[in-house]
Amino acid sequence: MMKKFTGILVSSLFVISAAWAAGGSPTVSSDIEKLGMRLYNDKNMSFNGTQSCRNCHHPFSGFADITNHLDPYTNFVSTGADGVSKGGRNAPSSAYAGFSPILALDEASSEWVGGMFWDGRATGWDLGDPLAEQAQGPPLNPVEMTMPSKDAVIQIIKDSDYVNLWNSVFGTGSLEDVAAAYDNFGIAIAAYERSTDVTKFTSKFDTAVLSDKEKAGRDLFQTNCASCHSITKAFGAPAALFTNYKYANIGVPANDGIPSEGADLGLGPIVGDAAQDGKFKIPTLRNIALTAPYSHNGVFPTLMEMLEFLNDRSVFTPEVEENLSTKVGNLGLTPNQLKEIEAFLMTLTDDY
């Protein structure tokens, strides 16, 4: 069954790639979104011209890593443009990320909210936009796209066939100040990621009537999951985002398939507070059926295994045993109830 599914998906990928090559028109409207789309899909943004943002954030995998999606049992993290280097964390979806606010401490709850990446290190404190700051990271990351400098990235834009589009958005001469241009590089990609080509709100949950099983799952989800994965509108979004953009240590075990020099402490080192060690950003559940493997280290290859862990984590040893959340791990749900929640989560897949 896996081989058949993989074959269908690969064939579909060929079709969509051919459509792009033929000049297919994604649902982007403004010039800055169109520019961001070109930057997002430009493989020249990697040192050897083999990798774009889309490689690790592909629509067919809910804008997470398509390679991991195809084989979540052995691929947990993304492979760099050199074909060898591996990241330390599972690539999260770039869809619905644009609603995440600037990283800040909520005084009422003493919880951190916002930022980008699993650990919140793209805070938004510099550009006022965490998503734009996140987009600046991969091209210069030595285990990702491996570009040698900001100057090298900006030179790619100067030599591109979309340089006139850049100039129409940011102005003639805007590529001469490399630091400012690199900020605009991130801003343009963020604009595309916020467009309806990426952030769609077109799932069955948004557009159709749920089945009885899906409704039962929704009710169970509301009771057991919605305190972190909110089912109500928030952050200025037109519909539920299924996240509160906060951070939690849910007790995820270490993934032996990812080389590590020690425990991954997540948010703690970013904000300089040991009380945040082991906490990672609570992800949106939109398109969750497409974004396997699951958690920050990809240790759970299937959605059901992730749900089973959240229901009962007693057989697992947390990678970081401090600051454990008490909201999950002992939910007491039956196997049938987990299947109903899974059915509901399947309704969150957008129509791409």
Secondary structure, 3 states (H helix, E strand, C coil): CHHHHHHHHHHHHHHHHHHHHCCCCCCCCCHHHHHHHHHHCCHHHCCCCCCCHHHHCEHHHCCECHHHHHCCCCCCCCECCCCCCECCCCCCCCCCHHHCCCCEEECCCCEEECCECCCCCECCCCCCCHHHHHHCHHHHCCCCCCCCCHHHHHHHHHCCCCHHHHHHHHCCCCCCCHHHHHHHHHHHHHHHHCCCCCCCCCCHHHHCCCCHHHHHHHHHHHHHCCCCCCCCCCCCCCCCCCCCCEEEECCCCCCCCCCCCCCCCEHHHHHCCHHHCCEEECCCCCCHHHCCCECCCCCECCHHHHHHHHHECCCCCCCCCCCECCCCCECCCCHHHHHHHHHHHHCCCCCC
